[in-house]
Every structure is written in structure tokens, then in C-alpha cells.
């Protein structure tokens, strides 16, 4: 009888071990099936569309210019009457030289009063022109009249026709233009 009892315990242990192996196998199969279902669902879903990047106009095939570190500190003596407009003083910030002509940056100090010499309709053949009002205000006409005050910033797209209508006696703007060497075209009425 002792023999029977011992073999009965061994039989129970074996069947428990068998159940454990069967459970692990069933668990693996269930996980594999779940993974397949998830993969099927994912493939059935349409892929999310990415927003199209804004088209960048190809205005030139410019190689990246080698650039040098430069710094320009404010000195009143740096304002000179050697810029595009005879009714303004320009403070060159040294960016054109540091970027080998890639970009130009200067502070423009307008000299009042605003006259018809200033109010000529024109546009610039530039890839980028960004203007930020540092002091005072200026009134421009692009597609309607805009009053730009200290802290105002605008981007003039290439070739946009515009007119400076008026400015305060203390008006100063930071102007950044790409490329440094650009052409201004006055429009004849």
C-alpha cells in the first residue's frame, strides 16, 4: 500500500507539472494571437497624413556662405549717410562682411521731415527683407496702410511694392536683408 500512495503522489506532481507547461504554452499562443490582431488592426487603419511643409520659393541656388563671428556695439559715430536712402542715416552692423555677402543688417535712423522724396513707390529684389521698429513709428502702404510702432516687426516678401508714407522724428528700424547686395526698383507713375 505504501507503494501505491507514493506512486499516487508522484502522479499528482506530474499532472500539476503538465498543467503548468500547458498553461505557459497557452499563454504564449494567446499573446501571439493578440499581437497578430493588433498588427491587423494597425494595418487596417489609414496612416495619419503629415501636414505638407510650406513651399519655399526657390529664388537662387546659393551655397552656404562661410561665416565669422562679429559683434557691433552702439556708437553714435557709426551712423553714416552712405545708405540707400538720402533721408536716413545707416549703422552697418558688420553682418554682410561676416557672412561674405549672404545677409545685410543695419539700423536705419530716419531724418525728418518725411517728404515726397521718401514717398516713392518701390520694391526690392531681395530674397528676404525683415524690418523691426526699434524707436518711434512709421506709416507704410503695402496692401493698405499700416502703422508700425516700436516693437512692430514685418516681413516684406520678395518684390512686394510699398511706400513709406510718414515717420516720427525719432524713428529707428533694424533691417535684415538677404542677400546683402540687392537692388531697389522705383516705380514710375
C-alpha positions as CSV (number, residue, x, y, z in Angstrom):
1,X,0.0,0.0,0.0
2,X,2.8,2.3,0.7
3,X,3.9,1.8,-2.8
4,X,0.5,2.9,-4.2
5,X,0.4,6.0,-2.1
6,X,3.9,7.1,-3.2
7,X,3.1,6.5,-6.8
8,X,-0.2,8.4,-6.4
9,X,1.7,11.5,-5.1
10,X,4.2,11.2,-8.0
11,X,1.3,11.0,-10.4
12,X,-0.2,14.2,-8.9
13,X,3.0,16.1,-9.2
14,X,3.4,15.0,-12.8
15,X,-0.1,16.2,-13.7
16,X,0.5,19.6,-11.9
17,X,3.7,20.0,-13.8
18,X,1.9,19.1,-17.0
19,X,-0.8,21.7,-16.3
20,X,1.9,24.4,-15.7
21,X,3.6,23.6,-19.0
22,X,0.2,23.6,-20.8
23,X,-0.7,27.0,-19.2
24,X,2.6,28.6,-20.3
25,X,2.1,27.3,-23.8
26,X,-1.5,28.6,-23.9
27,X,-0.4,32.0,-22.6
28,X,2.3,32.2,-25.3
29,X,-0.2,31.3,-28.0
30,X,-2.7,33.9,-26.7
31,X,-0.1,36.6,-26.7
32,X,1.0,35.7,-30.2
33,X,-2.7,35.8,-31.4
34,X,-3.2,39.2,-29.7
35,X,-0.1,40.6,-31.4
36,X,-1.4,39.4,-34.8
37,X,-4.8,41.0,-34.1
38,X,-3.1,44.3,-33.1
39,X,-1.0,44.2,-36.2
40,X,-4.0,43.6,-38.4
41,X,-5.9,46.5,-36.8
42,X,-2.9,48.8,-37.3
43,X,-2.6,47.9,-40.9
44,X,-6.3,48.4,-41.5
45,X,-6.1,51.9,-40.1
46,X,-5.2,54.6,-42.6
47,X,-1.8,56.1,-41.9
48,X,-2.0,59.7,-40.5
49,X,-1.3,62.3,-43.1
50,X,1.5,64.7,-42.3
51,X,0.9,68.4,-42.9
52,X,2.7,69.4,-46.1
53,X,5.6,71.8,-45.5
54,X,5.0,75.3,-46.9
55,X,6.6,75.5,-50.3
56,X,9.7,77.6,-50.2
57,X,10.3,79.7,-53.2
58,X,13.5,78.8,-55.0
59,X,14.9,82.2,-55.6
60,X,18.5,81.3,-56.0
61,X,20.9,78.4,-55.8
62,X,23.1,79.8,-53.1
63,X,25.8,77.8,-51.4
64,X,26.0,78.3,-47.6
65,X,28.5,81.1,-47.0
66,X,31.3,80.7,-44.6
67,X,30.5,82.9,-41.6
68,X,32.6,84.7,-39.0
69,X,31.8,85.8,-35.5
70,X,31.1,89.5,-35.3
71,X,29.8,92.0,-32.8
72,X,28.7,95.6,-33.2
73,X,28.3,97.8,-30.2
74,X,26.3,101.1,-30.4
75,X,28.4,104.1,-31.3
76,X,26.8,107.3,-32.5
77,X,29.7,107.9,-34.8
78,X,28.7,104.7,-36.7
79,X,25.6,106.3,-38.2
80,X,26.5,107.4,-41.7
81,X,24.7,109.0,-44.7
82,X,26.0,106.3,-47.1
83,X,23.0,104.1,-47.4
84,X,20.2,103.5,-49.9
85,X,18.0,106.5,-48.8
86,X,19.4,110.0,-48.7
87,X,16.8,110.9,-45.9
88,X,18.3,108.4,-43.4
89,X,21.5,107.5,-41.6
90,X,22.7,103.9,-41.6
91,X,24.6,102.0,-38.9
92,X,26.1,98.9,-40.6
93,X,26.2,96.0,-38.1
94,X,29.0,94.2,-39.9
95,X,26.8,91.2,-40.9
96,X,27.5,91.5,-44.7
97,X,31.2,91.1,-44.2
98,X,30.8,88.4,-41.6
99,X,28.6,86.3,-43.9
100,X,30.5,87.0,-47.0
101,X,27.5,88.8,-48.6
102,X,24.8,86.3,-47.5
103,X,23.0,88.8,-45.4
104,X,22.9,92.5,-44.5
105,X,21.8,94.0,-41.3
106,X,21.8,97.7,-40.4
107,X,20.0,100.2,-38.1
108,X,18.3,102.9,-40.1
109,X,17.7,106.3,-38.4
110,X,15.2,108.3,-40.5
111,X,15.8,112.1,-40.8
112,X,12.6,114.2,-40.8
113,X,10.6,115.6,-42.1
114,X,9.0,113.0,-44.4
115,X,8.9,114.5,-47.9
116,X,7.8,113.3,-51.4
117,X,11.4,112.1,-51.8
118,X,10.6,109.5,-49.2
119,X,7.1,108.6,-50.6
120,X,8.2,107.0,-53.8
121,X,6.6,103.6,-54.6
122,X,9.3,100.9,-55.0
123,X,10.2,97.3,-54.4
124,X,13.4,95.4,-53.6
125,X,14.8,92.5,-55.5
126,X,15.7,90.5,-52.4
127,X,15.1,87.0,-51.1
128,X,14.2,88.2,-47.6
129,X,13.6,91.6,-46.0
130,X,12.7,91.8,-42.4
131,X,12.1,95.1,-40.5
132,X,11.8,95.7,-36.8
133,X,10.9,99.2,-35.3
134,X,13.4,100.0,-32.5
135,X,12.1,103.5,-31.7
136,X,9.3,105.8,-32.8
137,X,6.9,104.9,-35.6
138,X,6.5,104.7,-39.3
139,X,3.5,104.5,-41.6
140,X,3.8,102.3,-44.7
141,X,1.5,101.2,-47.5
142,X,1.7,97.7,-48.8
143,X,-1.8,96.3,-49.5
144,X,-3.4,99.1,-47.4
145,X,-1.9,101.4,-44.8
146,X,-0.1,100.1,-41.7
147,X,1.2,102.0,-38.7
148,X,4.3,100.3,-37.3
149,X,5.4,101.3,-33.8
150,X,8.3,100.5,-31.6
151,X,8.2,96.7,-31.3
152,X,6.4,96.1,-34.6
153,X,8.1,93.6,-36.9
154,X,7.2,92.7,-40.5
155,X,8.5,90.6,-43.4
156,X,8.3,92.1,-46.9
157,X,8.0,89.2,-49.4
158,X,10.3,89.4,-52.4
159,X,9.1,92.0,-54.9
160,X,6.3,93.5,-52.8
161,X,5.5,97.0,-53.8
162,X,5.4,99.5,-51.0
163,X,5.7,103.2,-50.0
164,X,6.9,104.8,-46.8
165,X,4.2,107.4,-46.1
166,X,5.5,109.1,-42.9
167,X,7.7,108.5,-39.8
168,X,8.3,110.1,-36.4
169,X,11.4,112.3,-35.9
170,X,12.9,109.6,-33.7
171,X,12.2,106.6,-35.9
172,X,14.8,103.9,-36.0
173,X,14.5,100.4,-37.5
174,X,16.6,97.3,-37.8
175,X,16.5,96.0,-41.3
176,X,17.8,92.5,-42.3
177,X,18.1,91.7,-46.0
178,X,19.2,88.6,-47.9
179,X,21.3,88.9,-50.0
180,X,23.5,91.8,-48.8
181,X,23.8,93.1,-52.3
182,X,20.2,93.7,-53.5
183,X,18.5,96.0,-56.0
184,X,15.8,98.6,-55.3
185,X,13.4,99.4,-58.2
186,X,11.5,102.7,-58.1
187,X,8.1,102.5,-59.8
188,X,7.2,105.4,-62.2
189,X,3.6,106.6,-62.1
